[in-house]
Amino acid sequence: MKEELYQIGTLAERAQVSIQTIRYYERIKLLLPKSRKDSKKTRLYDDESLKILHFIKYAQELSFHLEEIKELLILRCEATGNCEKVKMKAVEKLDSVKSKIEKFKGIEKSLKKFINECEENKAKKCPIIKKIENNPNKYL
């Protein structure tokens, strides 16, 4: 049975990404066409390309950056011995996510406080703007 090949537009539609996204992934070597036709003008992709795009999208949802995803794709291609490496990357990502959650909790607390102060203040100068302007700690 002959393998089905897709042009870039079909692949983009099936993966629910833009054609520009696929071209960008090619430029940074995250995705390569299976082959080319018409003197290398038309890119052709296979089902593995679609799997890779789905992999990239889900890894991004898990908060992995493209450089990290590239490393995961390399580990995905290795035959054995990569589970511990992938686990370490997942542990690092989890630690990063936990840290961001704590930061967002602080931002939430500050915004609630600012909104409360705004509701209590009838002055001409907005207290939220004042707080943002005068905050020496730019990142809360």
Short mmCIF file of the C-alpha atoms (twelve columns), coordinates in Angstrom:
data_MODEL
# 
_entry.id   MODEL 
# 
loop_
_atom_site.group_PDB 
_atom_site.id 
_atom_site.type_symbol 
_atom_site.label_atom_id 
_atom_site.label_alt_id 
_atom_site.label_comp_id 
_atom_site.label_asym_id 
_atom_site.label_seq_id 
_atom_site.Cartn_x 
_atom_site.Cartn_y 
_atom_site.Cartn_z 
_atom_site.pdbx_PDB_model_num 
ATOM 1   C CA . MET A 1   0.000   0.000  0.000  1 
ATOM 2   C CA . LYS A 2   1.377   3.373  -1.028 1 
ATOM 3   C CA . GLU A 3   1.907   5.947  1.698  1 
ATOM 4   C CA . GLU A 4   -0.368  8.989  1.465  1 
ATOM 5   C CA . LEU A 5   1.437   12.290 1.111  1 
ATOM 6   C CA . TYR A 6   -0.034  15.716 1.834  1 
ATOM 7   C CA . GLN A 7   0.732   19.160 0.532  1 
ATOM 8   C CA . ILE A 8   1.413   21.840 3.113  1 
ATOM 9   C CA . GLY A 9   -2.137  23.236 3.057  1 
ATOM 10  C CA . THR A 10  -3.700  19.840 3.705  1 
ATOM 11  C CA . LEU A 11  -1.254  19.129 6.501  1 
ATOM 12  C CA . ALA A 12  -1.945  22.530 8.081  1 
ATOM 13  C CA . GLU A 13  -5.681  21.901 7.952  1 
ATOM 14  C CA . ARG A 14  -5.400  18.411 9.435  1 
ATOM 15  C CA . ALA A 15  -3.091  19.582 12.230 1 
ATOM 16  C CA . GLN A 16  -5.099  22.768 12.794 1 
ATOM 17  C CA . VAL A 17  -2.080  25.023 12.429 1 
ATOM 18  C CA . SER A 18  -1.244  27.684 9.877  1 
ATOM 19  C CA . ILE A 19  0.916   27.145 6.826  1 
ATOM 20  C CA . GLN A 20  3.248   29.813 8.255  1 
ATOM 21  C CA . THR A 21  3.636   27.716 11.420 1 
ATOM 22  C CA . ILE A 22  4.696   24.694 9.377  1 
ATOM 23  C CA . ARG A 23  7.178   26.789 7.403  1 
ATOM 24  C CA . TYR A 24  8.578   28.200 10.650 1 
ATOM 25  C CA . TYR A 25  8.963   24.696 12.105 1 
ATOM 26  C CA . GLU A 26  10.848  23.739 8.947  1 
ATOM 27  C CA . ARG A 27  13.183  26.714 9.275  1 
ATOM 28  C CA . ILE A 28  14.066  25.779 12.853 1 
ATOM 29  C CA . LYS A 29  14.344  22.080 11.935 1 
ATOM 30  C CA . LEU A 30  11.430  20.836 14.059 1 
ATOM 31  C CA . LEU A 31  9.678   19.413 11.017 1 
ATOM 32  C CA . LEU A 32  10.975  18.409 7.627  1 
ATOM 33  C CA . PRO A 33  8.962   17.507 4.546  1 
ATOM 34  C CA . LYS A 34  8.965   13.839 3.565  1 
ATOM 35  C CA . SER A 35  9.808   14.811 0.006  1 
ATOM 36  C CA . ARG A 36  9.460   17.535 -2.575 1 
ATOM 37  C CA . LYS A 37  8.071   17.545 -6.075 1 
ATOM 38  C CA . ASP A 38  7.988   20.040 -8.931 1 
ATOM 39  C CA . SER A 39  11.681  20.863 -8.706 1 
ATOM 40  C CA . LYS A 40  11.563  21.234 -4.919 1 
ATOM 41  C CA . LYS A 41  8.791   23.879 -4.896 1 
ATOM 42  C CA . THR A 42  5.996   21.732 -3.465 1 
ATOM 43  C CA . ARG A 43  6.575   20.167 -0.076 1 
ATOM 44  C CA . LEU A 44  5.009   16.790 0.658  1 
ATOM 45  C CA . TYR A 45  4.357   15.427 4.129  1 
ATOM 46  C CA . ASP A 46  3.366   12.039 5.520  1 
ATOM 47  C CA . ASP A 47  1.407   10.831 8.552  1 
ATOM 48  C CA . GLU A 48  4.564   11.051 10.669 1 
ATOM 49  C CA . SER A 49  4.640   14.799 9.956  1 
ATOM 50  C CA . LEU A 50  1.083   15.047 11.244 1 
ATOM 51  C CA . LYS A 51  2.069   13.104 14.389 1 
ATOM 52  C CA . ILE A 52  4.993   15.457 14.935 1 
ATOM 53  C CA . LEU A 53  2.731   18.507 14.650 1 
ATOM 54  C CA . HIS A 54  0.315   17.005 17.167 1 
ATOM 55  C CA . PHE A 55  3.291   16.215 19.438 1 
ATOM 56  C CA . ILE A 56  4.501   19.820 19.196 1 
ATOM 57  C CA . LYS A 57  1.062   21.271 19.932 1 
ATOM 58  C CA . TYR A 58  0.500   19.091 22.994 1 
ATOM 59  C CA . ALA A 59  4.021   19.686 24.300 1 
ATOM 60  C CA . GLN A 60  3.348   23.430 23.994 1 
ATOM 61  C CA . GLU A 61  0.124   22.986 25.973 1 
ATOM 62  C CA . LEU A 62  2.282   21.361 28.655 1 
ATOM 63  C CA . SER A 63  4.367   24.566 28.658 1 
ATOM 64  C CA . PHE A 64  7.412   23.227 26.798 1 
ATOM 65  C CA . HIS A 65  9.198   25.786 24.619 1 
ATOM 66  C CA . LEU A 66  10.184  24.971 21.034 1 
ATOM 67  C CA . GLU A 67  13.836  24.372 21.921 1 
ATOM 68  C CA . GLU A 68  12.753  21.903 24.620 1 
ATOM 69  C CA . ILE A 69  10.345  20.266 22.174 1 
ATOM 70  C CA . LYS A 70  13.188  19.831 19.713 1 
ATOM 71  C CA . GLU A 71  15.109  17.948 22.422 1 
ATOM 72  C CA . LEU A 72  12.047  15.798 23.171 1 
ATOM 73  C CA . LEU A 73  11.659  14.973 19.473 1 
ATOM 74  C CA . ILE A 74  15.290  13.872 19.355 1 
ATOM 75  C CA . LEU A 75  14.738  11.686 22.420 1 
ATOM 76  C CA . ARG A 76  11.556  10.328 20.807 1 
ATOM 77  C CA . CYS A 77  13.649  9.045  17.891 1 
ATOM 78  C CA . GLU A 78  16.221  7.288  20.073 1 
ATOM 79  C CA . ALA A 79  15.633  3.571  20.392 1 
ATOM 80  C CA . THR A 80  16.193  3.053  24.122 1 
ATOM 81  C CA . GLY A 81  17.432  4.650  27.303 1 
ATOM 82  C CA . ASN A 82  15.602  7.922  26.877 1 
ATOM 83  C CA . CYS A 83  12.824  7.562  29.453 1 
ATOM 84  C CA . GLU A 84  14.971  8.860  32.321 1 
ATOM 85  C CA . LYS A 85  16.076  11.850 30.235 1 
ATOM 86  C CA . VAL A 86  12.486  12.673 29.327 1 
ATOM 87  C CA . LYS A 87  11.427  12.251 32.951 1 
ATOM 88  C CA . MET A 88  14.114  14.737 34.036 1 
ATOM 89  C CA . LYS A 89  12.859  17.269 31.489 1 
ATOM 90  C CA . ALA A 90  9.299   16.768 32.759 1 
ATOM 91  C CA . VAL A 91  10.438  17.256 36.372 1 
ATOM 92  C CA . GLU A 92  12.237  20.480 35.405 1 
ATOM 93  C CA . LYS A 93  9.128   21.696 33.587 1 
ATOM 94  C CA . LEU A 94  6.916   20.846 36.562 1 
ATOM 95  C CA . ASP A 95  9.190   22.868 38.868 1 
ATOM 96  C CA . SER A 96  9.009   25.791 36.443 1 
ATOM 97  C CA . VAL A 97  5.209   25.574 36.248 1 
ATOM 98  C CA . LYS A 98  4.909   25.489 40.044 1 
ATOM 99  C CA . SER A 99  7.074   28.595 40.277 1 
ATOM 100 C CA . LYS A 100 4.922   30.394 37.714 1 
ATOM 101 C CA . ILE A 101 1.751   29.409 39.578 1 
ATOM 102 C CA . GLU A 102 3.136   31.003 42.752 1 
ATOM 103 C CA . LYS A 103 4.019   34.151 40.814 1 
ATOM 104 C CA . PHE A 104 0.509   34.269 39.310 1 
ATOM 105 C CA . LYS A 105 -1.010  33.884 42.778 1 
ATOM 106 C CA . GLY A 106 0.955   36.976 43.834 1 
ATOM 107 C CA . ILE A 107 -0.221  38.857 40.748 1 
ATOM 108 C CA . GLU A 108 -3.816  37.837 41.457 1 
ATOM 109 C CA . LYS A 109 -3.521  39.083 45.053 1 
ATOM 110 C CA . SER A 110 -2.042  42.407 43.924 1 
ATOM 111 C CA . LEU A 111 -4.694  42.955 41.244 1 
ATOM 112 C CA . LYS A 112 -7.510  42.202 43.689 1 
ATOM 113 C CA . LYS A 113 -5.994  44.686 46.144 1 
ATOM 114 C CA . PHE A 114 -5.620  47.335 43.418 1 
ATOM 115 C CA . ILE A 115 -9.229  46.865 42.287 1 
ATOM 116 C CA . ASN A 116 -10.434 47.131 45.875 1 
ATOM 117 C CA . GLU A 117 -8.459  50.345 46.412 1 
ATOM 118 C CA . CYS A 118 -9.833  51.744 43.169 1 
ATOM 119 C CA . GLU A 119 -13.407 51.127 44.288 1 
ATOM 120 C CA . GLU A 120 -12.719 52.851 47.626 1 
ATOM 121 C CA . ASN A 121 -10.873 55.819 46.092 1 
ATOM 122 C CA . LYS A 122 -12.760 58.685 44.482 1 
ATOM 123 C CA . ALA A 123 -9.610  60.711 43.688 1 
ATOM 124 C CA . LYS A 124 -8.845  61.972 40.214 1 
ATOM 125 C CA . LYS A 125 -5.644  59.947 39.915 1 
ATOM 126 C CA . CYS A 126 -6.336  56.252 39.463 1 
ATOM 127 C CA . PRO A 127 -4.754  54.274 42.334 1 
ATOM 128 C CA . ILE A 128 -4.040  51.338 40.031 1 
ATOM 129 C CA . ILE A 129 -1.956  53.555 37.735 1 
ATOM 130 C CA . LYS A 130 -0.215  55.068 40.782 1 
ATOM 131 C CA . LYS A 131 0.651   51.604 42.131 1 
ATOM 132 C CA . ILE A 132 2.057   50.449 38.802 1 
ATOM 133 C CA . GLU A 133 4.053   53.674 38.310 1 
ATOM 134 C CA . ASN A 134 5.526   53.646 41.816 1 
ATOM 135 C CA . ASN A 135 6.238   49.959 42.229 1 
ATOM 136 C CA . PRO A 136 10.022  49.515 42.545 1 
ATOM 137 C CA . ASN A 137 9.586   45.754 42.195 1 
ATOM 138 C CA . LYS A 138 8.472   45.528 38.566 1 
ATOM 139 C CA . TYR A 139 7.626   41.857 38.852 1 
ATOM 140 C CA . LEU A 140 5.628   42.022 42.119 1 
# 
